[in-house]
Amino acid sequence: MASFIEAIGRPDQAYPIIHIAGTNGKGSTAAMLEQIFRSAGYKTGLFTSPHLVFLGERIQVNRVPLSPEAITALIRELDLHAKAVSRDDWDKHPTFFEFMAAMAMLHFKQEEVDIAILETGLGGRLDATNVVDPLISVITSIGLDHINILGDTVEKIASEKAGIIKPSKPVVMGRVPDPGAQVIRRMALEIQSEVFSVQEQFGDALENYPKTNLFGTFQRWNAATALTTCDVLKDRFPRLLEVSERALQAIDWPGRWQKVSLPCGRTLILDATHNPEGCYFLDENLASLEQELGQKPWIVAGTLGDFRAQFLIPVAASHARGLYLLEPQQPRLATFEMLRNWLPHGSNIPVENATKEALFPSKETCSIGQPGDTIVITGSIYLLGEVLERLTGELAETGSALQDLP
């Protein structure tokens, strides 16, 4: 990635960057920061992953996704450089994710953004986005995910995430378990990077944390992380804090407890939950929903891999009137057998192996429950994207199957 970005002229040096890593919350925090900056009148670049339905969702300027035509033009421009840097060694050819990261950096330069907000793909230290020298780094949270790559302890994962911290540049640390926070502080101290702790600023009481239009305790933590970042940057971007409260009530971040009213009279809630920490908050949100409804919702669940299934399925089953299992169209999918293996012993709720086509025959129809019922779809963000394709009736040519493969 370093040689690739050099070959295209270091477009990332044309604008200031906020670089975000974290096990959970980095996408939501990025969306919050983007909304605040844009509300303050700054032109924004936003790079996140994965996309839900369309590839252009990953690269947005002022929240306008990159068009297919623009993607094609940028690929043609970048492809020449990709071939050049890998001329003598094909293993140096940029991967899909590296291509997308470079595309974002180049597009943001061409659009002359005032600020770019970059989300890491996986980890931090070795992530393709870590070639940048950001204005500030942000670490939203530390939890157990991608343990086969990042390490099997909070400390090891924190070390990888903290790899985005740059010498003498500030870092904002969200609510992080103490063992992880100690690692982050130690690594920051070694390179003279000042740490701004969200927990120190806002404390432990939830009522101290800012509210946002996104649902759930975790989103209030993310909002505090975004505000702390703005506070650190307020001298350079003086309009941020005066618009932040209003901006936090206007966040658009699909797939995070996103409510959709279906033509068939059902309410659909889409919520990406893909690791143990996320499942903790899913449990909290489902309990709140159950209390609000006065009954359990129908739940549709599917994820990637057995490790994630073991946390997702018990939570889903404990709050479901009926549970529908889905297999995402991904190589790393959790199979029906894997999902069923984690059903709690003694659970007597109806459980059905299903397909998206059977559950949502068209964008006007749904085979789950009755009009007036609430349906929660949770698990892999890839699965949510596949469902959204059916609900919008706008099937992408590549769809959610085009994701982060080499």
Contacts in CASP RR format, 6 or more apart in sequence:
PFRMAT RR
TARGET T0000
AUTHOR 0000-0000-0000
METHOD contacts of the structure
MODEL  1
MASFIEAIGRPDQAYPIIHIAGTNGKGSTAAMLEQIFRSAGYKTGLFTSP
HLVFLGERIQVNRVPLSPEAITALIRELDLHAKAVSRDDWDKHPTFFEFM
AAMAMLHFKQEEVDIAILETGLGGRLDATNVVDPLISVITSIGLDHINIL
GDTVEKIASEKAGIIKPSKPVVMGRVPDPGAQVIRRMALEIQSEVFSVQE
QFGDALENYPKTNLFGTFQRWNAATALTTCDVLKDRFPRLLEVSERALQA
IDWPGRWQKVSLPCGRTLILDATHNPEGCYFLDENLASLEQELGQKPWIV
AGTLGDFRAQFLIPVAASHARGLYLLEPQQPRLATFEMLRNWLPHGSNIP
VENATKEALFPSKETCSIGQPGDTIVITGSIYLLGEVLERLTGELAETGS
ALQDLP
1 94 0 8 1.000
1 98 0 8 1.000
1 101 0 8 1.000
1 102 0 8 1.000
1 128 0 8 1.000
1 131 0 8 1.000
2 131 0 8 1.000
3 85 0 8 1.000
3 92 0 8 1.000
4 81 0 8 1.000
4 82 0 8 1.000
4 85 0 8 1.000
4 94 0 8 1.000
4 98 0 8 1.000
4 102 0 8 1.000
5 11 0 8 1.000
5 12 0 8 1.000
5 102 0 8 1.000
5 105 0 8 1.000
5 131 0 8 1.000
7 81 0 8 1.000
7 84 0 8 1.000
7 85 0 8 1.000
8 77 0 8 1.000
8 78 0 8 1.000
8 81 0 8 1.000
8 102 0 8 1.000
8 105 0 8 1.000
8 106 0 8 1.000
11 105 0 8 1.000
11 106 0 8 1.000
11 108 0 8 1.000
11 109 0 8 1.000
11 110 0 8 1.000
12 105 0 8 1.000
12 108 0 8 1.000
12 109 0 8 1.000
12 116 0 8 1.000
12 131 0 8 1.000
12 132 0 8 1.000
12 133 0 8 1.000
13 133 0 8 1.000
14 108 0 8 1.000
14 109 0 8 1.000
14 112 0 8 1.000
15 108 0 8 1.000
15 109 0 8 1.000
15 112 0 8 1.000
15 113 0 8 1.000
15 114 0 8 1.000
15 115 0 8 1.000
15 116 0 8 1.000
16 114 0 8 1.000
16 115 0 8 1.000
16 116 0 8 1.000
16 134 0 8 1.000
16 135 0 8 1.000
16 236 0 8 1.000
17 115 0 8 1.000
17 116 0 8 1.000
17 117 0 8 1.000
17 118 0 8 1.000
17 132 0 8 1.000
17 133 0 8 1.000
17 134 0 8 1.000
17 135 0 8 1.000
18 30 0 8 1.000
18 33 0 8 1.000
18 115 0 8 1.000
18 116 0 8 1.000
18 117 0 8 1.000
18 118 0 8 1.000
18 134 0 8 1.000
18 135 0 8 1.000
18 136 0 8 1.000
18 138 0 8 1.000
18 229 0 8 1.000
19 118 0 8 1.000
19 120 0 8 1.000
19 129 0 8 1.000
19 130 0 8 1.000
19 132 0 8 1.000
19 134 0 8 1.000
19 136 0 8 1.000
19 137 0 8 1.000
19 138 0 8 1.000
19 164 0 8 1.000
20 26 0 8 1.000
20 27 0 8 1.000
20 29 0 8 1.000
20 30 0 8 1.000
20 33 0 8 1.000
20 117 0 8 1.000
20 118 0 8 1.000
20 119 0 8 1.000
20 120 0 8 1.000
20 137 0 8 1.000
20 138 0 8 1.000
20 139 0 8 1.000
20 140 0 8 1.000
21 119 0 8 1.000
21 120 0 8 1.000
21 123 0 8 1.000
21 124 0 8 1.000
21 127 0 8 1.000
21 137 0 8 1.000
21 138 0 8 1.000
21 139 0 8 1.000
21 140 0 8 1.000
21 161 0 8 1.000
21 163 0 8 1.000
21 164 0 8 1.000
22 120 0 8 1.000
22 123 0 8 1.000
22 139 0 8 1.000
22 140 0 8 1.000
22 141 0 8 1.000
22 142 0 8 1.000
22 161 0 8 1.000
23 140 0 8 1.000
23 141 0 8 1.000
23 142 0 8 1.000
23 143 0 8 1.000
23 144 0 8 1.000
23 145 0 8 1.000
23 157 0 8 1.000
23 161 0 8 1.000
23 275 0 8 1.000
23 277 0 8 1.000
24 140 0 8 1.000
24 141 0 8 1.000
24 143 0 8 1.000
24 145 0 8 1.000
24 218 0 8 1.000
24 275 0 8 1.000
24 277 0 8 1.000
24 278 0 8 1.000
25 140 0 8 1.000
25 141 0 8 1.000
25 218 0 8 1.000
25 222 0 8 1.000
26 119 0 8 1.000
26 120 0 8 1.000
26 138 0 8 1.000
26 140 0 8 1.000
27 48 0 8 1.000
27 119 0 8 1.000
27 253 0 8 1.000
28 214 0 8 1.000
28 218 0 8 1.000
28 219 0 8 1.000
28 222 0 8 1.000
28 251 0 8 1.000
28 253 0 8 1.000
28 256 0 8 1.000
29 138 0 8 1.000
29 140 0 8 1.000
29 222 0 8 1.000
29 225 0 8 1.000
29 226 0 8 1.000
29 229 0 8 1.000
30 46 0 8 1.000
30 48 0 8 1.000
30 117 0 8 1.000
30 119 0 8 1.000
31 46 0 8 1.000
31 48 0 8 1.000
31 251 0 8 1.000
31 252 0 8 1.000
31 253 0 8 1.000
32 212 0 8 1.000
32 222 0 8 1.000
32 223 0 8 1.000
32 226 0 8 1.000
32 247 0 8 1.000
32 248 0 8 1.000
32 251 0 8 1.000
33 117 0 8 1.000
33 226 0 8 1.000
33 229 0 8 1.000
33 230 0 8 1.000
34 44 0 8 1.000
34 45 0 8 1.000
34 46 0 8 1.000
34 60 0 8 1.000
34 63 0 8 1.000
34 117 0 8 1.000
35 247 0 8 1.000
35 248 0 8 1.000
35 250 0 8 1.000
35 251 0 8 1.000
35 252 0 8 1.000
36 226 0 8 1.000
36 230 0 8 1.000
36 240 0 8 1.000
36 243 0 8 1.000
36 244 0 8 1.000
36 247 0 8 1.000
36 248 0 8 1.000
37 44 0 8 1.000
37 114 0 8 1.000
37 115 0 8 1.000
37 117 0 8 1.000
37 237 0 8 1.000
37 240 0 8 1.000
38 44 0 8 1.000
38 62 0 8 1.000
38 63 0 8 1.000
38 247 0 8 1.000
39 243 0 8 1.000
39 244 0 8 1.000
39 246 0 8 1.000
39 247 0 8 1.000
39 250 0 8 1.000
40 237 0 8 1.000
40 239 0 8 1.000
40 240 0 8 1.000
40 242 0 8 1.000
40 243 0 8 1.000
40 247 0 8 1.000
41 239 0 8 1.000
42 114 0 8 1.000
42 115 0 8 1.000
42 237 0 8 1.000
42 239 0 8 1.000
43 61 0 8 1.000
43 62 0 8 1.000
43 111 0 8 1.000
43 112 0 8 1.000
43 113 0 8 1.000
43 114 0 8 1.000
43 115 0 8 1.000
44 60 0 8 1.000
44 61 0 8 1.000
44 62 0 8 1.000
44 63 0 8 1.000
44 113 0 8 1.000
44 114 0 8 1.000
44 115 0 8 1.000
44 116 0 8 1.000
44 117 0 8 1.000
45 59 0 8 1.000
45 60 0 8 1.000
45 61 0 8 1.000
45 62 0 8 1.000
45 104 0 8 1.000
45 108 0 8 1.000
45 111 0 8 1.000
45 113 0 8 1.000
45 115 0 8 1.000
45 116 0 8 1.000
45 117 0 8 1.000
46 59 0 8 1.000
46 60 0 8 1.000
46 61 0 8 1.000
46 63 0 8 1.000
46 116 0 8 1.000
46 117 0 8 1.000
47 58 0 8 1.000
47 59 0 8 1.000
47 100 0 8 1.000
47 101 0 8 1.000
47 104 0 8 1.000
47 105 0 8 1.000
47 108 0 8 1.000
47 116 0 8 1.000
47 117 0 8 1.000
47 118 0 8 1.000
47 119 0 8 1.000
47 129 0 8 1.000
48 57 0 8 1.000
48 58 0 8 1.000
48 119 0 8 1.000
49 58 0 8 1.000
49 97 0 8 1.000
49 100 0 8 1.000
49 119 0 8 1.000
49 121 0 8 1.000
49 404 0 8 1.000
50 58 0 8 1.000
50 381 0 8 1.000
50 382 0 8 1.000
50 400 0 8 1.000
50 403 0 8 1.000
50 404 0 8 1.000
51 57 0 8 1.000
51 58 0 8 1.000
51 400 0 8 1.000
51 403 0 8 1.000
52 254 0 8 1.000
52 255 0 8 1.000
52 381 0 8 1.000
52 384 0 8 1.000
52 385 0 8 1.000
52 388 0 8 1.000
52 400 0 8 1.000
53 385 0 8 1.000
53 388 0 8 1.000
53 389 0 8 1.000
53 392 0 8 1.000
53 394 0 8 1.000
53 396 0 8 1.000
53 399 0 8 1.000
53 400 0 8 1.000
54 65 0 8 1.000
54 396 0 8 1.000
54 399 0 8 1.000
55 66 0 8 1.000
55 68 0 8 1.000
55 71 0 8 1.000
55 100 0 8 1.000
55 396 0 8 1.000
55 398 0 8 1.000
55 402 0 8 1.000
56 65 0 8 1.000
56 66 0 8 1.000
56 67 0 8 1.000
56 68 0 8 1.000
56 71 0 8 1.000
57 65 0 8 1.000
58 65 0 8 1.000
58 66 0 8 1.000
58 100 0 8 1.000
58 104 0 8 1.000
59 65 0 8 1.000
59 66 0 8 1.000
59 100 0 8 1.000
59 103 0 8 1.000
59 104 0 8 1.000
59 107 0 8 1.000
60 66 0 8 1.000
61 107 0 8 1.000
61 108 0 8 1.000
61 111 0 8 1.000
61 113 0 8 1.000
63 252 0 8 1.000
66 74 0 8 1.000
66 103 0 8 1.000
66 107 0 8 1.000
70 107 0 8 1.000
71 103 0 8 1.000
74 103 0 8 1.000
74 106 0 8 1.000
74 107 0 8 1.000
75 99 0 8 1.000
75 103 0 8 1.000
77 106 0 8 1.000
78 94 0 8 1.000
78 99 0 8 1.000
78 102 0 8 1.000
78 103 0 8 1.000
78 106 0 8 1.000
82 93 0 8 1.000
82 94 0 8 1.000
82 99 0 8 1.000
83 93 0 8 1.000
85 92 0 8 1.000
85 93 0 8 1.000
85 94 0 8 1.000
86 92 0 8 1.000
86 93 0 8 1.000
86 94 0 8 1.000
94 102 0 8 1.000
95 128 0 8 1.000
95 404 0 8 1.000
95 406 0 8 1.000
96 403 0 8 1.000
96 404 0 8 1.000
96 405 0 8 1.000
96 406 0 8 1.000
97 121 0 8 1.000
97 128 0 8 1.000
97 404 0 8 1.000
98 128 0 8 1.000
101 118 0 8 1.000
101 128 0 8 1.000
101 129 0 8 1.000
104 116 0 8 1.000
104 118 0 8 1.000
105 116 0 8 1.000
105 132 0 8 1.000
108 116 0 8 1.000
115 237 0 8 1.000
118 129 0 8 1.000
118 132 0 8 1.000
118 134 0 8 1.000
119 129 0 8 1.000
120 127 0 8 1.000
120 129 0 8 1.000
120 130 0 8 1.000
120 164 0 8 1.000
121 127 0 8 1.000
121 128 0 8 1.000
121 129 0 8 1.000
121 404 0 8 1.000
122 146 0 8 1.000
122 149 0 8 1.000
122 150 0 8 1.000
123 146 0 8 1.000
123 149 0 8 1.000
123 150 0 8 1.000
123 157 0 8 1.000
123 160 0 8 1.000
123 161 0 8 1.000
124 130 0 8 1.000
124 160 0 8 1.000
124 161 0 8 1.000
124 163 0 8 1.000
124 164 0 8 1.000
125 159 0 8 1.000
125 160 0 8 1.000
125 161 0 8 1.000
125 162 0 8 1.000
125 163 0 8 1.000
125 164 0 8 1.000
126 160 0 8 1.000
127 164 0 8 1.000
129 164 0 8 1.000
130 163 0 8 1.000
130 164 0 8 1.000
133 166 0 8 1.000
133 169 0 8 1.000
134 164 0 8 1.000
134 166 0 8 1.000
134 169 0 8 1.000
135 169 0 8 1.000
135 233 0 8 1.000
135 236 0 8 1.000
136 169 0 8 1.000
136 170 0 8 1.000
136 171 0 8 1.000
136 172 0 8 1.000
136 229 0 8 1.000
136 232 0 8 1.000
136 233 0 8 1.000
137 164 0 8 1.000
137 165 0 8 1.000
137 166 0 8 1.000
137 169 0 8 1.000
137 170 0 8 1.000
137 171 0 8 1.000
137 172 0 8 1.000
137 193 0 8 1.000
138 171 0 8 1.000
138 172 0 8 1.000
138 174 0 8 1.000
138 225 0 8 1.000
138 229 0 8 1.000
139 158 0 8 1.000
139 161 0 8 1.000
139 162 0 8 1.000
139 164 0 8 1.000
139 165 0 8 1.000
139 171 0 8 1.000
139 172 0 8 1.000
139 173 0 8 1.000
139 174 0 8 1.000
139 176 0 8 1.000
139 184 0 8 1.000
140 174 0 8 1.000
140 222 0 8 1.000
140 225 0 8 1.000
141 174 0 8 1.000
141 175 0 8 1.000
141 176 0 8 1.000
141 221 0 8 1.000
141 277 0 8 1.000
142 154 0 8 1.000
142 157 0 8 1.000
142 158 0 8 1.000
142 161 0 8 1.000
142 176 0 8 1.000
142 177 0 8 1.000
142 180 0 8 1.000
142 181 0 8 1.000
143 154 0 8 1.000
143 157 0 8 1.000
143 177 0 8 1.000
143 275 0 8 1.000
143 276 0 8 1.000
143 277 0 8 1.000
144 152 0 8 1.000
144 154 0 8 1.000
144 157 0 8 1.000
144 275 0 8 1.000
144 276 0 8 1.000
144 277 0 8 1.000
145 157 0 8 1.000
145 274 0 8 1.000
145 275 0 8 1.000
145 276 0 8 1.000
145 277 0 8 1.000
146 157 0 8 1.000
147 157 0 8 1.000
147 307 0 8 1.000
150 156 0 8 1.000
150 157 0 8 1.000
150 160 0 8 1.000
151 157 0 8 1.000
151 160 0 8 1.000
153 179 0 8 1.000
154 177 0 8 1.000
154 179 0 8 1.000
154 180 0 8 1.000
155 179 0 8 1.000
155 180 0 8 1.000
155 182 0 8 1.000
155 183 0 8 1.000
157 180 0 8 1.000
158 176 0 8 1.000
158 179 0 8 1.000
158 180 0 8 1.000
158 181 0 8 1.000
158 183 0 8 1.000
158 184 0 8 1.000
159 183 0 8 1.000
159 187 0 8 1.000
161 184 0 8 1.000
162 171 0 8 1.000
162 183 0 8 1.000
162 184 0 8 1.000
162 187 0 8 1.000
162 188 0 8 1.000
163 187 0 8 1.000
165 171 0 8 1.000
165 184 0 8 1.000
165 187 0 8 1.000
165 188 0 8 1.000
165 191 0 8 1.000
165 193 0 8 1.000
166 191 0 8 1.000
166 193 0 8 1.000
167 191 0 8 1.000
167 192 0 8 1.000
167 193 0 8 1.000
168 191 0 8 1.000
168 192 0 8 1.000
168 193 0 8 1.000
169 193 0 8 1.000
170 193 0 8 1.000
170 194 0 8 1.000
170 195 0 8 1.000
170 196 0 8 1.000
170 232 0 8 1.000
171 184 0 8 1.000
171 188 0 8 1.000
171 193 0 8 1.000
171 194 0 8 1.000
171 195 0 8 1.000
171 196 0 8 1.000
172 196 0 8 1.000
172 198 0 8 1.000
172 225 0 8 1.000
172 228 0 8 1.000
172 229 0 8 1.000
172 232 0 8 1.000
173 181 0 8 1.000
173 184 0 8 1.000
173 185 0 8 1.000
173 195 0 8 1.000
173 196 0 8 1.000
173 197 0 8 1.000
173 198 0 8 1.000
173 199 0 8 1.000
174 197 0 8 1.000
174 198 0 8 1.000
174 199 0 8 1.000
174 221 0 8 1.000
174 224 0 8 1.000
174 225 0 8 1.000
174 228 0 8 1.000
175 198 0 8 1.000
175 199 0 8 1.000
175 221 0 8 1.000
176 184 0 8 1.000
176 199 0 8 1.000
181 197 0 8 1.000
184 195 0 8 1.000
185 195 0 8 1.000
188 194 0 8 1.000
188 195 0 8 1.000
196 228 0 8 1.000
196 231 0 8 1.000
196 232 0 8 1.000
198 221 0 8 1.000
198 224 0 8 1.000
198 225 0 8 1.000
198 228 0 8 1.000
201 224 0 8 1.000
201 228 0 8 1.000
202 208 0 8 1.000
202 209 0 8 1.000
202 224 0 8 1.000
206 217 0 8 1.000
206 220 0 8 1.000
209 220 0 8 1.000
209 221 0 8 1.000
209 223 0 8 1.000
209 224 0 8 1.000
210 220 0 8 1.000
210 223 0 8 1.000
210 224 0 8 1.000
210 227 0 8 1.000
210 245 0 8 1.000
210 248 0 8 1.000
211 220 0 8 1.000
211 223 0 8 1.000
211 248 0 8 1.000
211 249 0 8 1.000
212 219 0 8 1.000
212 220 0 8 1.000
212 222 0 8 1.000
212 223 0 8 1.000
212 248 0 8 1.000
212 249 0 8 1.000
212 251 0 8 1.000
213 248 0 8 1.000
213 249 0 8 1.000
213 250 0 8 1.000
213 251 0 8 1.000
214 222 0 8 1.000
214 223 0 8 1.000
214 251 0 8 1.000
214 253 0 8 1.000
214 256 0 8 1.000
214 257 0 8 1.000
215 256 0 8 1.000
215 257 0 8 1.000
215 285 0 8 1.000
216 257 0 8 1.000
216 281 0 8 1.000
216 284 0 8 1.000
216 285 0 8 1.000
216 288 0 8 1.000
217 281 0 8 1.000
217 284 0 8 1.000
218 278 0 8 1.000
218 281 0 8 1.000
219 256 0 8 1.000
219 257 0 8 1.000
223 248 0 8 1.000
226 244 0 8 1.000
226 248 0 8 1.000
227 241 0 8 1.000
227 244 0 8 1.000
227 248 0 8 1.000
230 237 0 8 1.000
230 240 0 8 1.000
230 241 0 8 1.000
230 244 0 8 1.000
231 241 0 8 1.000
233 240 0 8 1.000
234 240 0 8 1.000
234 241 0 8 1.000
254 270 0 8 1.000
254 388 0 8 1.000
255 270 0 8 1.000
255 271 0 8 1.000
255 272 0 8 1.000
255 381 0 8 1.000
255 384 0 8 1.000
256 271 0 8 1.000
256 272 0 8 1.000
257 269 0 8 1.000
257 270 0 8 1.000
257 271 0 8 1.000
257 285 0 8 1.000
258 269 0 8 1.000
258 270 0 8 1.000
258 271 0 8 1.000
259 267 0 8 1.000
259 268 0 8 1.000
259 269 0 8 1.000
260 267 0 8 1.000
260 268 0 8 1.000
260 269 0 8 1.000
260 270 0 8 1.000
260 391 0 8 1.000
261 267 0 8 1.000
261 268 0 8 1.000
262 268 0 8 1.000
262 366 0 8 1.000
262 391 0 8 1.000
263 363 0 8 1.000
263 364 0 8 1.000
263 365 0 8 1.000
264 364 0 8 1.000
264 365 0 8 1.000
264 366 0 8 1.000
264 371 0 8 1.000
265 371 0 8 1.000
265 372 0 8 1.000
266 366 0 8 1.000
266 368 0 8 1.000
266 369 0 8 1.000
266 371 0 8 1.000
266 372 0 8 1.000
266 373 0 8 1.000
266 374 0 8 1.000
266 375 0 8 1.000
267 372 0 8 1.000
267 373 0 8 1.000
267 374 0 8 1.000
267 375 0 8 1.000
268 366 0 8 1.000
268 374 0 8 1.000
268 375 0 8 1.000
268 376 0 8 1.000
268 377 0 8 1.000
268 391 0 8 1.000
269 289 0 8 1.000
269 297 0 8 1.000
269 374 0 8 1.000
269 375 0 8 1.000
269 376 0 8 1.000
269 377 0 8 1.000
270 377 0 8 1.000
270 378 0 8 1.000
270 384 0 8 1.000
270 387 0 8 1.000
270 388 0 8 1.000
271 282 0 8 1.000
271 285 0 8 1.000
271 376 0 8 1.000
271 377 0 8 1.000
271 378 0 8 1.000
271 379 0 8 1.000
271 384 0 8 1.000
272 378 0 8 1.000
272 379 0 8 1.000
272 380 0 8 1.000
272 381 0 8 1.000
272 384 0 8 1.000
273 279 0 8 1.000
273 281 0 8 1.000
273 282 0 8 1.000
273 312 0 8 1.000
273 378 0 8 1.000
273 379 0 8 1.000
274 303 0 8 1.000
274 304 0 8 1.000
274 308 0 8 1.000
274 312 0 8 1.000
274 379 0 8 1.000
274 380 0 8 1.000
274 381 0 8 1.000
275 308 0 8 1.000
275 311 0 8 1.000
276 311 0 8 1.000
279 311 0 8 1.000
279 312 0 8 1.000
279 315 0 8 1.000
282 312 0 8 1.000
282 315 0 8 1.000
282 316 0 8 1.000
282 378 0 8 1.000
283 315 0 8 1.000
283 318 0 8 1.000
283 319 0 8 1.000
286 297 0 8 1.000
286 299 0 8 1.000
286 315 0 8 1.000
286 316 0 8 1.000
286 318 0 8 1.000
286 319 0 8 1.000
286 376 0 8 1.000
287 319 0 8 1.000
289 297 0 8 1.000
289 319 0 8 1.000
289 374 0 8 1.000
289 376 0 8 1.000
290 296 0 8 1.000
290 297 0 8 1.000
290 319 0 8 1.000
293 374 0 8 1.000
295 321 0 8 1.000
296 319 0 8 1.000
296 320 0 8 1.000
296 321 0 8 1.000
296 322 0 8 1.000
297 319 0 8 1.000
297 320 0 8 1.000
297 321 0 8 1.000
297 373 0 8 1.000
297 374 0 8 1.000
297 375 0 8 1.000
297 376 0 8 1.000
298 320 0 8 1.000
298 321 0 8 1.000
298 322 0 8 1.000
298 323 0 8 1.000
298 324 0 8 1.000
298 368 0 8 1.000
298 369 0 8 1.000
298 373 0 8 1.000
298 374 0 8 1.000
298 375 0 8 1.000
298 376 0 8 1.000
299 316 0 8 1.000
299 319 0 8 1.000
299 320 0 8 1.000
299 321 0 8 1.000
299 322 0 8 1.000
299 323 0 8 1.000
299 324 0 8 1.000
299 375 0 8 1.000
299 376 0 8 1.000
299 377 0 8 1.000
299 378 0 8 1.000
300 323 0 8 1.000
300 324 0 8 1.000
300 325 0 8 1.000
300 326 0 8 1.000
300 354 0 8 1.000
300 359 0 8 1.000
300 368 0 8 1.000
300 375 0 8 1.000
300 376 0 8 1.000
300 377 0 8 1.000
300 378 0 8 1.000
300 387 0 8 1.000
301 312 0 8 1.000
301 313 0 8 1.000
301 316 0 8 1.000
301 323 0 8 1.000
301 324 0 8 1.000
301 325 0 8 1.000
301 326 0 8 1.000
301 339 0 8 1.000
301 377 0 8 1.000
301 378 0 8 1.000
301 379 0 8 1.000
302 309 0 8 1.000
302 312 0 8 1.000
302 325 0 8 1.000
302 326 0 8 1.000
302 327 0 8 1.000
302 328 0 8 1.000
302 334 0 8 1.000
302 339 0 8 1.000
302 378 0 8 1.000
302 379 0 8 1.000
302 380 0 8 1.000
302 383 0 8 1.000
303 309 0 8 1.000
303 312 0 8 1.000
303 328 0 8 1.000
303 334 0 8 1.000
303 339 0 8 1.000
303 379 0 8 1.000
303 380 0 8 1.000
303 383 0 8 1.000
304 328 0 8 1.000
304 330 0 8 1.000
304 332 0 8 1.000
304 333 0 8 1.000
304 334 0 8 1.000
304 380 0 8 1.000
304 382 0 8 1.000
305 332 0 8 1.000
305 333 0 8 1.000
305 334 0 8 1.000
305 338 0 8 1.000
306 334 0 8 1.000
306 338 0 8 1.000
306 341 0 8 1.000
308 334 0 8 1.000
308 379 0 8 1.000
308 380 0 8 1.000
309 334 0 8 1.000
309 338 0 8 1.000
309 339 0 8 1.000
309 341 0 8 1.000
309 342 0 8 1.000
310 342 0 8 1.000
312 342 0 8 1.000
312 378 0 8 1.000
312 379 0 8 1.000
313 339 0 8 1.000
313 342 0 8 1.000
313 343 0 8 1.000
314 342 0 8 1.000
314 343 0 8 1.000
314 344 0 8 1.000
316 323 0 8 1.000
316 378 0 8 1.000
317 323 0 8 1.000
317 343 0 8 1.000
317 344 0 8 1.000
317 347 0 8 1.000
317 349 0 8 1.000
317 351 0 8 1.000
318 344 0 8 1.000
320 349 0 8 1.000
321 349 0 8 1.000
322 349 0 8 1.000
322 350 0 8 1.000
322 351 0 8 1.000
322 352 0 8 1.000
323 349 0 8 1.000
323 350 0 8 1.000
323 351 0 8 1.000
323 352 0 8 1.000
324 351 0 8 1.000
324 352 0 8 1.000
324 354 0 8 1.000
324 359 0 8 1.000
324 368 0 8 1.000
325 336 0 8 1.000
325 339 0 8 1.000
325 340 0 8 1.000
325 351 0 8 1.000
325 352 0 8 1.000
325 353 0 8 1.000
325 354 0 8 1.000
326 354 0 8 1.000
326 355 0 8 1.000
326 356 0 8 1.000
326 359 0 8 1.000
326 383 0 8 1.000
327 333 0 8 1.000
327 334 0 8 1.000
327 335 0 8 1.000
327 336 0 8 1.000
328 334 0 8 1.000
328 380 0 8 1.000
328 382 0 8 1.000
328 383 0 8 1.000
328 386 0 8 1.000
329 382 0 8 1.000
329 386 0 8 1.000
329 400 0 8 1.000
329 401 0 8 1.000
330 380 0 8 1.000
330 382 0 8 1.000
330 401 0 8 1.000
330 403 0 8 1.000
331 405 0 8 1.000
336 353 0 8 1.000
340 351 0 8 1.000
343 351 0 8 1.000
356 386 0 8 1.000
356 387 0 8 1.000
356 390 0 8 1.000
357 390 0 8 1.000
358 367 0 8 1.000
359 366 0 8 1.000
359 367 0 8 1.000
359 368 0 8 1.000
360 366 0 8 1.000
360 367 0 8 1.000
360 387 0 8 1.000
360 390 0 8 1.000
360 391 0 8 1.000
361 367 0 8 1.000
362 390 0 8 1.000
363 390 0 8 1.000
363 391 0 8 1.000
363 392 0 8 1.000
363 393 0 8 1.000
366 375 0 8 1.000
368 375 0 8 1.000
369 375 0 8 1.000
377 383 0 8 1.000
377 384 0 8 1.000
377 387 0 8 1.000
382 400 0 8 1.000
382 403 0 8 1.000
385 400 0 8 1.000
386 399 0 8 1.000
386 400 0 8 1.000
389 395 0 8 1.000
389 396 0 8 1.000
389 399 0 8 1.000
389 400 0 8 1.000
396 402 0 8 1.000
END
